[in-house]
Amino acid sequence: MPNVRLVNATLILPDRLIPGGALDVEHGRIKAVGLASQLGEAPGRTLDAAGHFVAPGFVDLHVHGGDNADFMDGTVEAFETAIHAHTRHGTTSIVPTSTVARHEQTLTFLENARILQRRGAHPDRGLGRVVGAHLYGPYFNQDKVGCHPRDAARPPTPAEYERYLEFTDVMLTATCAPELPGAAGFYRAAAAKGVRLNAGHSNATWTEMAAAYELGLRHVDHLYCAMSSVSSLRERCGTPMQASMLEFVLATTEMTTEVIADGRHLAPELLRFVAMVKGPDKTALVTDCSRALDLPPGRYTFGPLDGGEPFDSDGGVGLLPDSVNLASSVRGMDFMVRHMHQQVGLDLPAAVRMATLTPATILGLQDDIGSLAAGKRADLLLLDAGLNVTSVFVAGEAVQFS
């Protein structure tokens, strides 16, 4: 799409729709957005959107794999397979996310993320852009480890995390349970290198969250999932009952969070409640997706094939074997957006914002991606009336899927 005007579109902006809208693209970036009659002379040829919605490309800041590949599998090929799978679902900016694993496996994950980030997008091969990596584990509380290997979860130690922090050119975010021994040291070291700090897989109290907040913590992973609650803290701390991560996030304006809107992790009223209390500008949609994306029901491995945890996919969600406990999602971001709009009841600009501008802002990339605005990358999606992805563009180039 070199130097083109896209016309006959309903543009999805962060706060409104523009029916009959037009969008100009020059040299891979958006030049102008609005009604065609307001944009002046077209920069090149005209492309008819045929009445489709036009949205910014989705931004996924928490995702583990897809199409039978996990970012922890240890190969560049696995990265490309998973990226290709999520690009099909409209994710044009992806943050590969690690799992609890052995030290050397985490180092390989960071090395591969660096390689893919430096290569950039390849629309001709169906690949969106790696914008950075998320160090997610191994610094989890073993009591809240979820579907990650319990025995490999561990407190942070300088000898280990200083090796990880050699990759801060690619590491955008890092998660640690604030209550672990050594967590404060890890937060200080990561923040000093410009890494954004998350809390997750944690049984932290309000007091422990507040201490982490003073060190720079601003985000909590997948709200309601693998995190402390008033009841779990009563088991840990006794009485009087303690406020948990949930209360801290909801009460602290500067804190952001994320939700898995796959229809299986959280009920519609719970998703509606979070969006109402925190707002779409502070709550991102994430897929937290496993390798089972777009695959039939069956037994798969969460994390690396060497040392990961088995789980079962029923085609709608991952489940731990012989358990009702969930094991990550098996859906792409397009499903999450549809669910938030069609089942939860958010208006379309809000639902799309949660998958675009909000995660871009959480990552500090809002000046480059995340909305249909002049100067930003022309990462675009065409969506039909049912919000299914019909076309994907990265930096103005149509993505080719084989």
Secondary structure by P-SEA (a helix, b strand, c coil): ccccccccccccccccccccbbbbbcccccccccccccccccccbbbbccbbbbbccccccccccccccccccccaaaaaaaaaaaaaacccbbbbbbccccaaaaaaaaaaaaaaaaacccccccbbbbcbbbbccccccccccccccccccccccccccccccccccccccccccccccaaaaaaaaaaaabbbbbbccccccaaaaaaaaaaccccccccccccccaaaaaacccccccccaaaaaaaccccccccccccccccaaaaaaaaaacccccbbbbccccccccccbbbbbcccccbbbbbbbcccbbbcccccccccccccaaaaaaaacccccccaaaaaaaacaaaaaaacccccccccccccccbbbbbcccccccbbbcccbbbbcc
